[in-house]
Amino acid sequence: MTSASAAKLEERTARLTILIDPRKKAAFERLCAEEDLTPSQVVRRMIREYIEQRTGRPWDPAEEQAPSGAARVDPHR
């Protein structure tokens, strides 16, 4: 897969709705603004970092992810 097609996969969006304490939300938005980032950018970065931490490898948007709860098969084993 080319980097252009991987980028296209990364452009697809899905909505994630969370409930959060209003004070935490305000503090989070303020801190994001201080970095000139949107809250969505920061959340996407945190999710990517979490995926990389849990899988032990860099995030590859071209890689098909197993559905939640499904066993992951590592093709390198």
HTML snippet that shows the backbone in 3Dmol.js (N, CA, C, O; Angstrom):
<script src="https://3Dmol.org/build/3Dmol-min.js"></script>
<div id="view" style="width:600px;height:400px;position:relative"></div>
<script>
const pdb = `
ATOM      1  N   MET A   1       0.846  -1.172   0.000  1.00  0.00           N
ATOM      2  CA  MET A   1       0.000   0.000   0.000  1.00  0.00           C
ATOM      3  C   MET A   1       0.894   1.237   0.000  1.00  0.00           C
ATOM      4  O   MET A   1       1.879   1.295   0.735  1.00  0.00           O
ATOM      5  N   THR A   2       0.554   2.209  -0.811  1.00  0.00           N
ATOM      6  CA  THR A   2       1.365   3.428  -0.891  1.00  0.00           C
ATOM      7  C   THR A   2       1.042   4.346   0.270  1.00  0.00           C
ATOM      8  O   THR A   2       0.009   4.205   0.924  1.00  0.00           O
ATOM      9  N   SER A   3       1.948   5.300   0.521  1.00  0.00           N
ATOM     10  CA  SER A   3       1.695   6.246   1.615  1.00  0.00           C
ATOM     11  C   SER A   3       0.478   7.109   1.315  1.00  0.00           C
ATOM     12  O   SER A   3      -0.210   7.542   2.239  1.00  0.00           O
ATOM     13  N   ALA A   4       0.197   7.368   0.032  1.00  0.00           N
ATOM     14  CA  ALA A   4      -0.978   8.161  -0.332  1.00  0.00           C
ATOM     15  C   ALA A   4      -2.259   7.421   0.030  1.00  0.00           C
ATOM     16  O   ALA A   4      -3.197   8.024   0.552  1.00  0.00           O
ATOM     17  N   SER A   5      -2.308   6.106  -0.246  1.00  0.00           N
ATOM     18  CA  SER A   5      -3.522   5.359   0.098  1.00  0.00           C
ATOM     19  C   SER A   5      -3.639   5.170   1.603  1.00  0.00           C
ATOM     20  O   SER A   5      -4.751   5.125   2.131  1.00  0.00           O
ATOM     21  N   ALA A   6      -2.511   5.059   2.306  1.00  0.00           N
ATOM     22  CA  ALA A   6      -2.554   4.980   3.769  1.00  0.00           C
ATOM     23  C   ALA A   6      -3.075   6.287   4.337  1.00  0.00           C
ATOM     24  O   ALA A   6      -3.841   6.286   5.301  1.00  0.00           O
ATOM     25  N   ALA A   7      -2.666   7.402   3.748  1.00  0.00           N
ATOM     26  CA  ALA A   7      -3.154   8.707   4.208  1.00  0.00           C
ATOM     27  C   ALA A   7      -4.653   8.812   3.995  1.00  0.00           C
ATOM     28  O   ALA A   7      -5.354   9.382   4.831  1.00  0.00           O
ATOM     29  N   LYS A   8      -5.158   8.271   2.887  1.00  0.00           N
ATOM     30  CA  LYS A   8      -6.599   8.299   2.629  1.00  0.00           C
ATOM     31  C   LYS A   8      -7.356   7.549   3.723  1.00  0.00           C
ATOM     32  O   LYS A   8      -8.417   7.995   4.161  1.00  0.00           O
ATOM     33  N   LEU A   9      -6.815   6.406   4.169  1.00  0.00           N
ATOM     34  CA  LEU A   9      -7.450   5.664   5.248  1.00  0.00           C
ATOM     35  C   LEU A   9      -7.503   6.508   6.513  1.00  0.00           C
ATOM     36  O   LEU A   9      -8.488   6.480   7.251  1.00  0.00           O
ATOM     37  N   GLU A  10      -6.429   7.261   6.756  1.00  0.00           N
ATOM     38  CA  GLU A  10      -6.345   8.089   7.954  1.00  0.00           C
ATOM     39  C   GLU A  10      -7.340   9.248   7.893  1.00  0.00           C
ATOM     40  O   GLU A  10      -7.714   9.791   8.932  1.00  0.00           O
ATOM     41  N   GLU A  11      -7.776   9.634   6.690  1.00  0.00           N
ATOM     42  CA  GLU A  11      -8.714  10.743   6.535  1.00  0.00           C
ATOM     43  C   GLU A  11     -10.146  10.334   6.838  1.00  0.00           C
ATOM     44  O   GLU A  11     -10.982  11.197   7.109  1.00  0.00           O
ATOM     45  N   ARG A  12     -10.449   9.058   6.802  1.00  0.00           N
ATOM     46  CA  ARG A  12     -11.799   8.607   7.129  1.00  0.00           C
ATOM     47  C   ARG A  12     -12.080   8.931   8.584  1.00  0.00           C
ATOM     48  O   ARG A  12     -11.182   8.868   9.423  1.00  0.00           O
ATOM     49  N   THR A  13     -13.301   9.270   8.880  1.00  0.00           N
ATOM     50  CA  THR A  13     -13.611   9.644  10.255  1.00  0.00           C
ATOM     51  C   THR A  13     -14.796   8.861  10.787  1.00  0.00           C
ATOM     52  O   THR A  13     -15.674   8.432  10.038  1.00  0.00           O
ATOM     53  N   ALA A  14     -14.797   8.688  12.085  1.00  0.00           N
ATOM     54  CA  ALA A  14     -15.916   8.103  12.815  1.00  0.00           C
ATOM     55  C   ALA A  14     -16.045   8.911  14.099  1.00  0.00           C
ATOM     56  O   ALA A  14     -15.044   9.353  14.663  1.00  0.00           O
ATOM     57  N   ARG A  15     -17.238   9.097  14.543  1.00  0.00           N
ATOM     58  CA  ARG A  15     -17.479   9.905  15.732  1.00  0.00           C
ATOM     59  C   ARG A  15     -17.324   9.056  16.995  1.00  0.00           C
ATOM     60  O   ARG A  15     -17.781   7.915  17.056  1.00  0.00           O
ATOM     61  N   LEU A  16     -16.672   9.637  17.994  1.00  0.00           N
ATOM     62  CA  LEU A  16     -16.515   9.030  19.305  1.00  0.00           C
ATOM     63  C   LEU A  16     -17.093  10.015  20.310  1.00  0.00           C
ATOM     64  O   LEU A  16     -16.603  11.137  20.434  1.00  0.00           O
ATOM     65  N   THR A  17     -18.116   9.609  21.017  1.00  0.00           N
ATOM     66  CA  THR A  17     -18.753  10.482  21.998  1.00  0.00           C
ATOM     67  C   THR A  17     -18.388  10.005  23.391  1.00  0.00           C
ATOM     68  O   THR A  17     -18.536   8.826  23.712  1.00  0.00           O
ATOM     69  N   ILE A  18     -17.906  10.935  24.225  1.00  0.00           N
ATOM     70  CA  ILE A  18     -17.555  10.592  25.597  1.00  0.00           C
ATOM     71  C   ILE A  18     -18.245  11.558  26.545  1.00  0.00           C
ATOM     72  O   ILE A  18     -18.570  12.686  26.175  1.00  0.00           O
ATOM     73  N   LEU A  19     -18.460  11.109  27.751  1.00  0.00           N
ATOM     74  CA  LEU A  19     -18.982  11.975  28.805  1.00  0.00           C
ATOM     75  C   LEU A  19     -17.828  12.321  29.721  1.00  0.00           C
ATOM     76  O   LEU A  19     -17.067  11.445  30.132  1.00  0.00           O
ATOM     77  N   ILE A  20     -17.696  13.603  30.041  1.00  0.00           N
ATOM     78  CA  ILE A  20     -16.576  14.073  30.836  1.00  0.00           C
ATOM     79  C   ILE A  20     -17.063  15.200  31.748  1.00  0.00           C
ATOM     80  O   ILE A  20     -17.985  15.942  31.407  1.00  0.00           O
ATOM     81  N   ASP A  21     -16.434  15.308  32.894  1.00  0.00           N
ATOM     82  CA  ASP A  21     -16.740  16.372  33.839  1.00  0.00           C
ATOM     83  C   ASP A  21     -16.532  17.723  33.149  1.00  0.00           C
ATOM     84  O   ASP A  21     -15.503  17.920  32.503  1.00  0.00           O
ATOM     85  N   PRO A  22     -17.475  18.653  33.268  1.00  0.00           N
ATOM     86  CA  PRO A  22     -17.344  19.954  32.601  1.00  0.00           C
ATOM     87  C   PRO A  22     -16.067  20.711  32.969  1.00  0.00           C
ATOM     88  O   PRO A  22     -15.513  21.427  32.136  1.00  0.00           O
ATOM     89  N   ARG A  23     -15.597  20.559  34.206  1.00  0.00           N
ATOM     90  CA  ARG A  23     -14.358  21.249  34.603  1.00  0.00           C
ATOM     91  C   ARG A  23     -13.149  20.645  33.909  1.00  0.00           C
ATOM     92  O   ARG A  23     -12.238  21.367  33.502  1.00  0.00           O
ATOM     93  N   LYS A  24     -13.135  19.323  33.772  1.00  0.00           N
ATOM     94  CA  LYS A  24     -12.041  18.675  33.047  1.00  0.00           C
ATOM     95  C   LYS A  24     -12.062  19.087  31.583  1.00  0.00           C
ATOM     96  O   LYS A  24     -11.016  19.338  30.984  1.00  0.00           O
ATOM     97  N   LYS A  25     -13.260  19.156  31.011  1.00  0.00           N
ATOM     98  CA  LYS A  25     -13.394  19.555  29.604  1.00  0.00           C
ATOM     99  C   LYS A  25     -12.849  20.959  29.397  1.00  0.00           C
ATOM    100  O   LYS A  25     -12.113  21.200  28.440  1.00  0.00           O
ATOM    101  N   ALA A  26     -13.197  21.879  30.270  1.00  0.00           N
ATOM    102  CA  ALA A  26     -12.726  23.262  30.151  1.00  0.00           C
ATOM    103  C   ALA A  26     -11.207  23.334  30.284  1.00  0.00           C
ATOM    104  O   ALA A  26     -10.552  24.039  29.516  1.00  0.00           O
ATOM    105  N   ALA A  27     -10.646  22.614  31.246  1.00  0.00           N
ATOM    106  CA  ALA A  27      -9.195  22.607  31.436  1.00  0.00           C
ATOM    107  C   ALA A  27      -8.503  21.996  30.218  1.00  0.00           C
ATOM    108  O   ALA A  27      -7.482  22.507  29.758  1.00  0.00           O
ATOM    109  N   PHE A  28      -9.061  20.902  29.700  1.00  0.00           N
ATOM    110  CA  PHE A  28      -8.507  20.229  28.525  1.00  0.00           C
ATOM    111  C   PHE A  28      -8.525  21.167  27.325  1.00  0.00           C
ATOM    112  O   PHE A  28      -7.524  21.286  26.618  1.00  0.00           O
ATOM    113  N   GLU A  29      -9.646  21.831  27.089  1.00  0.00           N
ATOM    114  CA  GLU A  29      -9.746  22.753  25.954  1.00  0.00           C
ATOM    115  C   GLU A  29      -8.762  23.916  26.093  1.00  0.00           C
ATOM    116  O   GLU A  29      -8.169  24.351  25.106  1.00  0.00           O
ATOM    117  N   ARG A  30      -8.590  24.414  27.306  1.00  0.00           N
ATOM    118  CA  ARG A  30      -7.652  25.512  27.543  1.00  0.00           C
ATOM    119  C   ARG A  30      -6.222  25.059  27.249  1.00  0.00           C
ATOM    120  O   ARG A  30      -5.465  25.768  26.586  1.00  0.00           O
ATOM    121  N   LEU A  31      -5.860  23.882  27.743  1.00  0.00           N
ATOM    122  CA  LEU A  31      -4.509  23.367  27.506  1.00  0.00           C
ATOM    123  C   LEU A  31      -4.260  23.083  26.025  1.00  0.00           C
ATOM    124  O   LEU A  31      -3.163  23.326  25.522  1.00  0.00           O
ATOM    125  N   CYS A  32      -5.263  22.575  25.335  1.00  0.00           N
ATOM    126  CA  CYS A  32      -5.133  22.341  23.892  1.00  0.00           C
ATOM    127  C   CYS A  32      -4.896  23.666  23.170  1.00  0.00           C
ATOM    128  O   CYS A  32      -4.031  23.763  22.299  1.00  0.00           O
ATOM    129  N   ALA A  33      -5.673  24.681  23.541  1.00  0.00           N
ATOM    130  CA  ALA A  33      -5.541  25.999  22.906  1.00  0.00           C
ATOM    131  C   ALA A  33      -4.142  26.576  23.135  1.00  0.00           C
ATOM    132  O   ALA A  33      -3.585  27.234  22.256  1.00  0.00           O
ATOM    133  N   GLU A  34      -3.579  26.327  24.317  1.00  0.00           N
ATOM    134  CA  GLU A  34      -2.233  26.815  24.605  1.00  0.00           C
ATOM    135  C   GLU A  34      -1.198  26.221  23.658  1.00  0.00           C
ATOM    136  O   GLU A  34      -0.172  26.844  23.384  1.00  0.00           O
ATOM    137  N   GLU A  35      -1.465  25.015  23.156  1.00  0.00           N
ATOM    138  CA  GLU A  35      -0.570  24.349  22.201  1.00  0.00           C
ATOM    139  C   GLU A  35      -0.997  24.596  20.766  1.00  0.00           C
ATOM    140  O   GLU A  35      -0.404  24.050  19.836  1.00  0.00           O
ATOM    141  N   ASP A  36      -2.039  25.426  20.580  1.00  0.00           N
ATOM    142  CA  ASP A  36      -2.597  25.703  19.260  1.00  0.00           C
ATOM    143  C   ASP A  36      -3.050  24.418  18.565  1.00  0.00           C
ATOM    144  O   ASP A  36      -2.852  24.235  17.364  1.00  0.00           O
ATOM    145  N   LEU A  37      -3.664  23.535  19.357  1.00  0.00           N
ATOM    146  CA  LEU A  37      -4.207  22.274  18.857  1.00  0.00           C
ATOM    147  C   LEU A  37      -5.685  22.208  19.198  1.00  0.00           C
ATOM    148  O   LEU A  37      -6.131  22.797  20.183  1.00  0.00           O
ATOM    149  N   THR A  38      -6.445  21.486  18.377  1.00  0.00           N
ATOM    150  CA  THR A  38      -7.843  21.255  18.715  1.00  0.00           C
ATOM    151  C   THR A  38      -7.924  20.063  19.667  1.00  0.00           C
ATOM    152  O   THR A  38      -7.038  19.207  19.668  1.00  0.00           O
ATOM    153  N   PRO A  39      -8.977  20.004  20.474  1.00  0.00           N
ATOM    154  CA  PRO A  39      -9.153  18.816  21.319  1.00  0.00           C
ATOM    155  C   PRO A  39      -9.173  17.524  20.495  1.00  0.00           C
ATOM    156  O   PRO A  39      -8.647  16.505  20.942  1.00  0.00           O
ATOM    157  N   SER A  40      -9.767  17.552  19.312  1.00  0.00           N
ATOM    158  CA  SER A  40      -9.800  16.355  18.468  1.00  0.00           C
ATOM    159  C   SER A  40      -8.401  15.903  18.069  1.00  0.00           C
ATOM    160  O   SER A  40      -8.114  14.706  18.057  1.00  0.00           O
ATOM    161  N   GLN A  41      -7.530  16.855  17.742  1.00  0.00           N
ATOM    162  CA  GLN A  41      -6.155  16.493  17.386  1.00  0.00           C
ATOM    163  C   GLN A  41      -5.455  15.809  18.548  1.00  0.00           C
ATOM    164  O   GLN A  41      -4.750  14.818  18.360  1.00  0.00           O
ATOM    165  N   VAL A  42      -5.650  16.337  19.742  1.00  0.00           N
ATOM    166  CA  VAL A  42      -4.990  15.773  20.920  1.00  0.00           C
ATOM    167  C   VAL A  42      -5.554  14.393  21.234  1.00  0.00           C
ATOM    168  O   VAL A  42      -4.793  13.480  21.556  1.00  0.00           O
ATOM    169  N   VAL A  43      -6.860  14.222  21.148  1.00  0.00           N
ATOM    170  CA  VAL A  43      -7.471  12.920  21.428  1.00  0.00           C
ATOM    171  C   VAL A  43      -7.008  11.899  20.391  1.00  0.00           C
ATOM    172  O   VAL A  43      -6.690  10.766  20.749  1.00  0.00           O
ATOM    173  N   ARG A  44      -6.963  12.279  19.112  1.00  0.00           N
ATOM    174  CA  ARG A  44      -6.480  11.343  18.089  1.00  0.00           C
ATOM    175  C   ARG A  44      -5.041  10.933  18.370  1.00  0.00           C
ATOM    176  O   ARG A  44      -4.690   9.764  18.212  1.00  0.00           O
ATOM    177  N   ARG A  45      -4.198  11.888  18.788  1.00  0.00           N
ATOM    178  CA  ARG A  45      -2.802  11.570  19.116  1.00  0.00           C
ATOM    179  C   ARG A  45      -2.747  10.608  20.311  1.00  0.00           C
ATOM    180  O   ARG A  45      -1.981   9.644  20.295  1.00  0.00           O
ATOM    181  N   MET A  46      -3.555  10.868  21.341  1.00  0.00           N
ATOM    182  CA  MET A  46      -3.561   9.986  22.514  1.00  0.00           C
ATOM    183  C   MET A  46      -4.026   8.583  22.144  1.00  0.00           C
ATOM    184  O   MET A  46      -3.475   7.599  22.638  1.00  0.00           O
ATOM    185  N   ILE A  47      -5.024   8.481  21.289  1.00  0.00           N
ATOM    186  CA  ILE A  47      -5.518   7.163  20.876  1.00  0.00           C
ATOM    187  C   ILE A  47      -4.444   6.424  20.086  1.00  0.00           C
ATOM    188  O   ILE A  47      -4.212   5.236  20.309  1.00  0.00           O
ATOM    189  N   ARG A  48      -3.790   7.125  19.163  1.00  0.00           N
ATOM    190  CA  ARG A  48      -2.713   6.504  18.379  1.00  0.00           C
ATOM    191  C   ARG A  48      -1.594   6.018  19.299  1.00  0.00           C
ATOM    192  O   ARG A  48      -1.098   4.903  19.139  1.00  0.00           O
ATOM    193  N   GLU A  49      -1.193   6.858  20.268  1.00  0.00           N
ATOM    194  CA  GLU A  49      -0.142   6.460  21.213  1.00  0.00           C
ATOM    195  C   GLU A  49      -0.567   5.259  22.048  1.00  0.00           C
ATOM    196  O   GLU A  49       0.250   4.382  22.327  1.00  0.00           O
ATOM    197  N   TYR A  50      -1.835   5.208  22.449  1.00  0.00           N
ATOM    198  CA  TYR A  50      -2.343   4.075  23.232  1.00  0.00           C
ATOM    199  C   TYR A  50      -2.284   2.791  22.401  1.00  0.00           C
ATOM    200  O   TYR A  50      -1.863   1.743  22.889  1.00  0.00           O
ATOM    201  N   ILE A  51      -2.710   2.888  21.143  1.00  0.00           N
ATOM    202  CA  ILE A  51      -2.665   1.714  20.258  1.00  0.00           C
ATOM    203  C   ILE A  51      -1.223   1.229  20.108  1.00  0.00           C
ATOM    204  O   ILE A  51      -0.954   0.030  20.189  1.00  0.00           O
ATOM    205  N   GLU A  52      -0.301   2.163  19.890  1.00  0.00           N
ATOM    206  CA  GLU A  52       1.099   1.787  19.729  1.00  0.00           C
ATOM    207  C   GLU A  52       1.666   1.165  20.997  1.00  0.00           C
ATOM    208  O   GLU A  52       2.437   0.207  20.936  1.00  0.00           O
ATOM    209  N   GLN A  53       1.285   1.709  22.141  1.00  0.00           N
ATOM    210  CA  GLN A  53       1.751   1.166  23.419  1.00  0.00           C
ATOM    211  C   GLN A  53       1.222  -0.254  23.621  1.00  0.00           C
ATOM    212  O   GLN A  53       1.968  -1.140  24.036  1.00  0.00           O
ATOM    213  N   ARG A  54      -0.041  -0.470  23.336  1.00  0.00           N
ATOM    214  CA  ARG A  54      -0.659  -1.784  23.571  1.00  0.00           C
ATOM    215  C   ARG A  54      -0.219  -2.831  22.562  1.00  0.00           C
ATOM    216  O   ARG A  54      -0.104  -4.009  22.900  1.00  0.00           O
ATOM    217  N   THR A  55       0.033  -2.405  21.299  1.00  0.00           N
ATOM    218  CA  THR A  55       0.428  -3.384  20.281  1.00  0.00           C
ATOM    219  C   THR A  55       1.942  -3.547  20.198  1.00  0.00           C
ATOM    220  O   THR A  55       2.438  -4.532  19.650  1.00  0.00           O
ATOM    221  N   GLY A  56       2.678  -2.573  20.747  1.00  0.00           N
ATOM    222  CA  GLY A  56       4.128  -2.653  20.729  1.00  0.00           C
ATOM    223  C   GLY A  56       4.759  -2.320  19.395  1.00  0.00           C
ATOM    224  O   GLY A  56       5.922  -2.644  19.150  1.00  0.00           O
ATOM    225  N   ARG A  57       3.992  -1.672  18.532  1.00  0.00           N
ATOM    226  CA  ARG A  57       4.559  -1.274  17.238  1.00  0.00           C
ATOM    227  C   ARG A  57       3.885   0.005  16.746  1.00  0.00           C
ATOM    228  O   ARG A  57       2.806   0.362  17.220  1.00  0.00           O
ATOM    229  N   PRO A  58       4.518   0.693  15.798  1.00  0.00           N
ATOM    230  CA  PRO A  58       3.952   1.945  15.297  1.00  0.00           C
ATOM    231  C   PRO A  58       2.582   1.725  14.654  1.00  0.00           C
ATOM    232  O   PRO A  58       2.318   0.680  14.058  1.00  0.00           O
ATOM    233  N   TRP A  59       1.733   2.716  14.786  1.00  0.00           N
ATOM    234  CA  TRP A  59       0.401   2.672  14.182  1.00  0.00           C
ATOM    235  C   TRP A  59       0.533   2.686  12.664  1.00  0.00           C
ATOM    236  O   TRP A  59       1.244   3.522  12.107  1.00  0.00           O
ATOM    237  N   ASP A  60      -0.137   1.778  12.007  1.00  0.00           N
ATOM    238  CA  ASP A  60      -0.168   1.725  10.551  1.00  0.00           C
ATOM    239  C   ASP A  60      -1.623   1.768  10.127  1.00  0.00           C
ATOM    240  O   ASP A  60      -2.329   0.769  10.263  1.00  0.00           O
ATOM    241  N   PRO A  61      -2.098   2.913   9.610  1.00  0.00           N
ATOM    242  CA  PRO A  61      -3.510   3.015   9.252  1.00  0.00           C
ATOM    243  C   PRO A  61      -3.907   2.051   8.147  1.00  0.00           C
ATOM    244  O   PRO A  61      -5.094   1.774   7.973  1.00  0.00           O
ATOM    245  N   ALA A  62      -2.945   1.535   7.400  1.00  0.00           N
ATOM    246  CA  ALA A  62      -3.258   0.595   6.326  1.00  0.00           C
ATOM    247  C   ALA A  62      -3.499  -0.815   6.849  1.00  0.00           C
ATOM    248  O   ALA A  62      -4.097  -1.643   6.161  1.00  0.00           O
ATOM    249  N   GLU A  63      -3.035  -1.088   8.066  1.00  0.00           N
ATOM    250  CA  GLU A  63      -3.174  -2.419   8.640  1.00  0.00           C
ATOM    251  C   GLU A  63      -4.607  -2.636   9.104  1.00  0.00           C
ATOM    252  O   GLU A  63      -5.172  -1.806   9.816  1.00  0.00           O
ATOM    253  N   GLU A  64      -5.179  -3.741   8.702  1.00  0.00           N
ATOM    254  CA  GLU A  64      -6.535  -4.052   9.128  1.00  0.00           C
ATOM    255  C   GLU A  64      -6.513  -4.439  10.595  1.00  0.00           C
ATOM    256  O   GLU A  64      -5.750  -5.317  10.997  1.00  0.00           O
ATOM    257  N   GLN A  65      -7.344  -3.790  11.396  1.00  0.00           N
ATOM    258  CA  GLN A  65      -7.390  -4.050  12.833  1.00  0.00           C
ATOM    259  C   GLN A  65      -8.466  -5.089  13.136  1.00  0.00           C
ATOM    260  O   GLN A  65      -9.536  -5.092  12.526  1.00  0.00           O
ATOM    261  N   ALA A  66      -8.165  -5.965  14.082  1.00  0.00           N
ATOM    262  CA  ALA A  66      -9.133  -6.970  14.511  1.00  0.00           C
ATOM    263  C   ALA A  66     -10.258  -6.281  15.262  1.00  0.00           C
ATOM    264  O   ALA A  66     -10.002  -5.326  15.996  1.00  0.00           O
ATOM    265  N   PRO A  67     -11.509  -6.738  15.102  1.00  0.00           N
ATOM    266  CA  PRO A  67     -12.613  -6.163  15.855  1.00  0.00           C
ATOM    267  C   PRO A  67     -12.381  -6.320  17.351  1.00  0.00           C
ATOM    268  O   PRO A  67     -11.672  -7.226  17.787  1.00  0.00           O
ATOM    269  N   SER A  68     -12.973  -5.446  18.117  1.00  0.00           N
ATOM    270  CA  SER A  68     -12.824  -5.481  19.572  1.00  0.00           C
ATOM    271  C   SER A  68     -13.230  -6.846  20.100  1.00  0.00           C
ATOM    272  O   SER A  68     -14.281  -7.377  19.739  1.00  0.00           O
ATOM    273  N   GLY A  69     -12.393  -7.406  20.952  1.00  0.00           N
ATOM    274  CA  GLY A  69     -12.692  -8.691  21.562  1.00  0.00           C
ATOM    275  C   GLY A  69     -12.217  -9.873  20.732  1.00  0.00           C
ATOM    276  O   GLY A  69     -12.192 -11.003  21.219  1.00  0.00           O
ATOM    277  N   ALA A  70     -11.840  -9.624  19.481  1.00  0.00           N
ATOM    278  CA  ALA A  70     -11.380 -10.712  18.623  1.00  0.00           C
ATOM    279  C   ALA A  70      -9.904 -10.962  18.881  1.00  0.00           C
ATOM    280  O   ALA A  70      -9.163 -10.051  19.247  1.00  0.00           O
ATOM    281  N   ALA A  71      -9.493 -12.186  18.691  1.00  0.00           N
ATOM    282  CA  ALA A  71      -8.081 -12.525  18.875  1.00  0.00           C
ATOM    283  C   ALA A  71      -7.295 -11.949  17.707  1.00  0.00           C
ATOM    284  O   ALA A  71      -7.709 -12.044  16.552  1.00  0.00           O
ATOM    285  N   ARG A  72      -6.157 -11.352  18.027  1.00  0.00           N
ATOM    286  CA  ARG A  72      -5.278 -10.797  17.017  1.00  0.00           C
ATOM    287  C   ARG A  72      -4.303 -11.877  16.572  1.00  0.00           C
ATOM    288  O   ARG A  72      -3.746 -12.598  17.401  1.00  0.00           O
ATOM    289  N   VAL A  73      -4.099 -11.987  15.270  1.00  0.00           N
ATOM    290  CA  VAL A  73      -3.122 -12.907  14.735  1.00  0.00           C
ATOM    291  C   VAL A  73      -1.939 -12.093  14.268  1.00  0.00           C
ATOM    292  O   VAL A  73      -2.086 -11.202  13.431  1.00  0.00           O
ATOM    293  N   ASP A  74      -0.761 -12.391  14.805  1.00  0.00           N
ATOM    294  CA  ASP A  74       0.446 -11.690  14.414  1.00  0.00           C
ATOM    295  C   ASP A  74       1.077 -12.439  13.257  1.00  0.00           C
ATOM    296  O   ASP A  74       1.555 -13.557  13.451  1.00  0.00           O
ATOM    297  N   PRO A  75       1.099 -11.854  12.031  1.00  0.00           N
ATOM    298  CA  PRO A  75       1.648 -12.577  10.891  1.00  0.00           C
ATOM    299  C   PRO A  75       3.157 -12.767  10.970  1.00  0.00           C
ATOM    300  O   PRO A  75       3.722 -13.516  10.174  1.00  0.00           O
ATOM    301  N   HIS A  76       3.821 -12.106  11.913  1.00  0.00           N
ATOM    302  CA  HIS A  76       5.269 -12.209  12.044  1.00  0.00           C
ATOM    303  C   HIS A  76       5.689 -13.309  13.014  1.00  0.00           C
ATOM    304  O   HIS A  76       6.880 -13.460  13.287  1.00  0.00           O
ATOM    305  N   ARG A  77       4.759 -14.063  13.528  1.00  0.00           N
ATOM    306  CA  ARG A  77       5.078 -15.152  14.460  1.00  0.00           C
ATOM    307  C   ARG A  77       5.151 -16.469  13.745  1.00  0.00           C
ATOM    308  O   ARG A  77       5.409 -17.498  14.371  1.00  0.00           O
TER     309      ARG A  77
END
`;
const viewer = $3Dmol.createViewer("view");
viewer.addModel(pdb, "pdb");
viewer.setStyle({}, {cartoon: {color: "spectrum"}});
viewer.zoomTo();
viewer.render();
</script>
